[in-house]
Amino acid sequence: MRFFLFFVGLLSVVPCCAWAVVPTEEKPVAVLRALDKMTARVAEIELETQKSYTFGTLAITVRSCRKTPPEETPEAAAFLDISEIKADEEEKIVFRGWMFASSPALSAMEHPVYDLWLMGCKSK
């Protein structure tokens, strides 16, 4: 009886953990969409990893961009460093972390003037 209960308990735990690891592929380019709320200017930016791009007063650097393979559920995630650079002020980090294409609100950048979303990752 103990073995049966242990086996049933083990089976109920294994399926929930088996799906947690999804393989991803590193891609060299992140596609971001940026919005300047003051001017309503929208830009689609293609950024290579480890290179910086300036949008208004923001300096955006993509550290990593990962995408699931085509046979998996579509998902893209990028690790971003975003700083604000203003004249006569020190550089201020406004966002550092993972941003997800399918859930932009999950890890959003909080800024009064700019919005930034990850659209996806791609090859050059």
N, C-alpha and C positions, 0 to 999 in steps of 0.2 A: 504494500500500500504506500509506504514512504517513497519507494522508487517511482511509482506511478505519479504521485503528487509532484515529486521533483521533476520528472520528465514533462508533465503538463506545464509546470511553472517555467521551465527552461524554454519550451516551445512558445510560450506567450511573450517571452522577452526577446528572443532571437529575431523574429521578423521586424520588430520595431527598430532594432539597431542595424539590421542588414542594409537598409536603404540609406542610411545616414552618410555613407562615404560615396560620393559621386565623383568620378574622374573628371578632371578639367584639363584643358590645354592652354598653355601660356601663349598669348598673342602679342605681337609687337606694337599694335596700334589700338588706342582707346578712342571711341567716338563719343564726344560729349556735346550736350546742347546747353548753351549759356544764355541767360536772359538778364538784361539790364532793366530793372523795374522802372527807373527814372525816364529812360528814353524809349522803352519798349523795343530795344534792339535785341534781336535774337541771332545767335551765331551757332553754327554747327562746326565743332572743332575736332579735327583728327590729330591726336597727339601721340607721338612715339614715346615708348616707355623711357624713363630716365632723362627726358628732355623737358624744359620749362616753356610755358606759353603764358603770355600776358593778355588778360581780358579786363579792360578798365584798370582798376587798381589791384586786381587779383593776379597772383603768380601761381599757376597751376602746374604741378609735376605729377606725372603718373609713374608710380613705382612698380606696379604689376597690373596686368590685365589678363583675366582668365575667363574661358568660355567652355561650356559643356560641349561634348562632341554631338554631331547631328542626330545620333540615335537616342540621345537622352532628352529629357525635358529642357527646353531652351532656357539658359540662364547665363548671364555675364556679370562679372564682378571686377571692380578695379580698386586698387589701393591708391588713394590720392593724398598728396600734401598740397594744401591750398593756404596761401598766405596773403595778407593784405599789405600792400606797400603804399604808404602815403608820404608826401614830402615832409621833411623835418620830423619824422616819427620813426621809431623802430619797427622793423617788420613784425607783424602780428599773425600768428597761426590762427586761422579761422576754422579749418577742418583738417583732420588727419584720421584716415580710416578707410574702411571698405565701403564702397557704394555699389548698390545692386540695380541692374537694369530693370528687372521685373518688379521691384518694390522700392521706388525712389524715396518714399516717405520713411522707410525702415531706418535708413541712415542718411538723413538729409543734412545739407550744409545750411546753417542758420546765419543769414546775413540780411541786413535791411535793404540793400541796394541790388544784390545779385542773387540769382538762382542758378543752380548747376545740376544737371542730370546726366547719368551715364546712359547712353543709348545702346552701346554694345562694344565688342572687341572684334578686331579683324586682323587679317594678315596684311602685309604691306601691299 
